[in-house]
């Protein structure tokens, strides 16, 4: 039963990691466009909530993995 908790946690961590990679790619693409300082700042600020959400998802997934291992 707790094996499912580990797999769900691993899946959430993987989704969080994919979200972080997406954020990195978005900011890198904005830097390559050679935008002005204000435009680059706006682009980074637009990605920031997604970045924090991806980090939260990854941390919650890792917490589920640890709890599943301890209880299993």
MIDO-429611 format. One line per 5 residues: number of its first residue (from 1); their letters; for each residue x, y, z of N, C-alpha, C. Coordinates in Angstrom, 2 decimals, always signed. Example, Ala and Ser with C-alpha at 12.3 -4.5 7.8 and 13.67 -1.06 7.14 Angstrom:
BEGIN
1 = as = +13.19,-5.69,+7.80,+12.30,-4.50,+7.80,+13.20,-3.30,+7.80; +12.85,-2.25,+7.08,+13.67,-1.06,+7.14,+12.90,+0.03,+7.87
// end
This chain:
BEGIN
1 = xxxxx = +0.81,-1.19,+0.00,+0.00,+0.00,+0.00,+0.85,+1.26,+0.00; +1.92,+1.26,+0.80,+2.77,+2.43,+0.87,+3.69,+2.54,-0.34; +3.78,+1.46,-1.12,+4.54,+1.53,-2.36,+3.90,+2.53,-3.32; +2.58,+2.58,-3.31,+1.88,+3.53,-4.16,+2.22,+4.96,-3.77; +2.39,+5.19,-2.47,+2.76,+6.52,-1.99,+4.12,+6.94,-2.53
6 = xxxxx = +5.03,+5.99,-2.58,+6.37,+6.26,-3.11,+6.29,+6.59,-4.60; +5.51,+5.82,-5.34,+5.42,+6.05,-6.78,+4.70,+7.36,-7.11; +3.67,+7.67,-6.35,+2.97,+8.94,-6.55,+3.91,+10.10,-6.23; +4.67,+9.98,-5.17,+5.63,+11.02,-4.80,+6.72,+11.19,-5.86; +7.18,+10.07,-6.40,+8.19,+10.14,-7.46,+7.62,+10.81,-8.71
11 = xxxxx = +6.37,+10.51,-9.01,+5.72,+11.16,-10.16,+5.58,+12.66,-9.95; +5.17,+13.06,-8.75,+5.06,+14.49,-8.46,+6.42,+15.18,-8.54; +7.44,+14.54,-8.04,+8.79,+15.11,-8.12,+9.24,+15.25,-9.57; +8.89,+14.26,-10.38,+9.25,+14.33,-11.79,+8.51,+15.47,-12.49; +7.23,+15.64,-12.16,+6.48,+16.77,-12.73,+7.08,+18.10,-12.30
16 = xxxxx = +7.48,+18.20,-11.05,+8.12,+19.41,-10.56,+9.44,+19.68,-11.28; +10.19,+18.62,-11.51,+11.46,+18.77,-12.23,+11.22,+19.23,-13.67; +10.22,+18.67,-14.31,+9.89,+19.10,-15.67,+9.44,+20.57,-15.69; +8.72,+20.97,-14.66,+8.33,+22.37,-14.55,+9.52,+23.29,-14.38; +10.50,+22.86,-13.61,+11.71,+23.66,-13.45,+12.48,+23.78,-14.75
21 = xxxxx = +12.57,+22.70,-15.48,+13.26,+22.73,-16.78,+12.52,+23.68,-17.73; +11.19,+23.64,-17.71,+10.40,+24.55,-18.55,+10.70,+26.00,-18.19; +10.78,+26.30,-16.89,+11.08,+27.67,-16.45,+12.47,+28.10,-16.93; +13.42,+27.21,-16.82,+14.78,+27.53,-17.27,+14.79,+27.82,-18.76; +14.08,+27.00,-19.53,+14.04,+27.21,-20.98,+13.36,+28.53,-21.34
26 = xxxxx = +12.30,+28.90,-20.62,+11.61,+30.16,-20.89,+12.52,+31.36,-20.62; +13.24,+31.34,-19.51,+14.12,+32.47,-19.17,+15.31,+32.51,-20.12; +15.83,+31.36,-20.50,+16.95,+31.32,-21.44,+16.52,+31.87,-22.81; +15.31,+31.53,-23.23,+14.81,+32.05,-24.51,+14.63,+33.56,-24.43; +14.19,+34.07,-23.30,+14.04,+35.51,-23.14,+15.40,+36.21,-23.16
31 = xxxxx = +16.41,+35.58,-22.58,+17.75,+36.17,-22.60,+18.33,+36.19,-24.01; +18.06,+35.14,-24.78,+18.59,+35.07,-26.15,+17.98,+36.12,-27.07; +16.79,+36.59,-26.74,+16.13,+37.60,-27.57,+16.75,+38.98,-27.40; +17.67,+39.10,-26.45,+18.36,+40.37,-26.17,+17.35,+41.48,-25.90; +16.45,+41.19,-24.98,+15.44,+42.16,-24.60,+16.05,+43.27,-23.75
36 = xxxxx = +15.32,+44.36,-23.64,+15.79,+45.43,-22.76,+15.67,+44.97,-21.32; +16.24,+45.75,-20.43,+16.23,+45.39,-19.01,+14.81,+45.24,-18.48; +13.96,+46.14,-18.84,+12.58,+46.11,-18.34,+11.82,+44.91,-18.90; +12.01,+44.62,-20.18,+11.32,+43.49,-20.80,+11.81,+42.16,-20.23; +13.11,+42.07,-20.01,+13.67,+40.85,-19.43,+13.17,+40.66,-18.00
41 = xxxxx = +13.10,+41.73,-17.26,+12.59,+41.66,-15.89,+11.13,+41.21,-15.88; +10.34,+41.72,-16.82,+8.93,+41.33,-16.92,+8.81,+39.85,-17.29; +9.68,+39.38,-18.18,+9.64,+37.97,-18.58,+9.99,+37.06,-17.40; +10.98,+37.45,-16.63,+11.39,+36.64,-15.47,+10.30,+36.67,-14.40; +9.69,+37.83,-14.21,+8.61,+37.92,-13.22,+7.40,+37.11,-13.63
46 = xxxxx = +7.18,+36.96,-14.93,+6.05,+36.15,-15.40,+6.29,+34.66,-15.16; +7.55,+34.24,-15.16,+7.89,+32.83,-14.97,+8.00,+32.48,-13.48; +8.22,+33.47,-12.64,+8.47,+33.22,-11.22,+7.38,+32.41,-10.52; +6.09,+32.69,-10.69,+5.08,+31.86,-10.00,+5.12,+30.39,-10.43; +5.38,+30.16,-11.71,+5.48,+28.77,-12.19,+6.70,+28.08,-11.58
51 = xxxxx = +7.79,+28.84,-11.44,+9.00,+28.30,-10.84,+8.74,+27.89,-9.39; +8.09,+28.76,-8.64,+7.80,+28.44,-7.25,+6.83,+27.27,-7.13; +5.85,+27.22,-8.02,+4.91,+26.10,-8.02,+5.60,+24.78,-8.33; +6.53,+24.81,-9.28,+7.27,+23.59,-9.63,+8.15,+23.15,-8.46; +8.76,+24.10,-7.78,+9.57,+23.75,-6.61,+8.70,+23.14,-5.52
56 = xxxxx = +7.53,+23.72,-5.29,+6.63,+23.19,-4.28,+6.18,+21.77,-4.64; +5.85,+21.56,-5.89,+5.41,+20.23,-6.33,+6.53,+19.21,-6.14; +7.74,+19.60,-6.47,+8.88,+18.70,-6.31,+9.12,+18.37,-4.84; +9.05,+19.38,-3.98,+9.28,+19.15,-2.55,+8.18,+18.26,-1.97; +6.93,+18.51,-2.34,+5.85,+17.67,-1.84,+6.00,+16.22,-2.30
61 = xxxxx = +6.44,+16.06,-3.54,+6.68,+14.71,-4.04,+7.78,+14.00,-3.27; +8.85,+14.71,-3.00,+9.94,+14.10,-2.23,+9.51,+13.78,-0.81; +8.65,+14.63,-0.24,+8.13,+14.35,+1.10,+7.28,+13.08,+1.09; +6.47,+12.91,+0.05,+5.66,+11.69,-0.06,+6.55,+10.45,-0.19; +7.63,+10.58,-0.95,+8.55,+9.45,-1.10,+9.15,+9.07,+0.26
66 = xxxxx = +9.58,+10.06,+1.01,+10.19,+9.78,+2.31,+9.18,+9.16,+3.28; +7.96,+9.71,+3.29,+6.92,+9.16,+4.18,+6.58,+7.73,+3.75; +6.48,+7.49,+2.46,+6.21,+6.14,+1.99,+7.29,+5.15,+2.35; +8.53,+5.59,+2.31,+9.64,+4.70,+2.68,+9.62,+4.42,+4.17; +9.37,+5.46,+4.98,+9.35,+5.26,+6.43,+8.20,+4.35,+6.87
71 = xx = +7.04,+4.53,+6.24,+5.88,+3.74,+6.64,+5.87,+2.35,+6.03; +6.62,+2.20,+4.93,+6.61,+0.91,+4.24,+7.63,+0.02,+4.80
// end
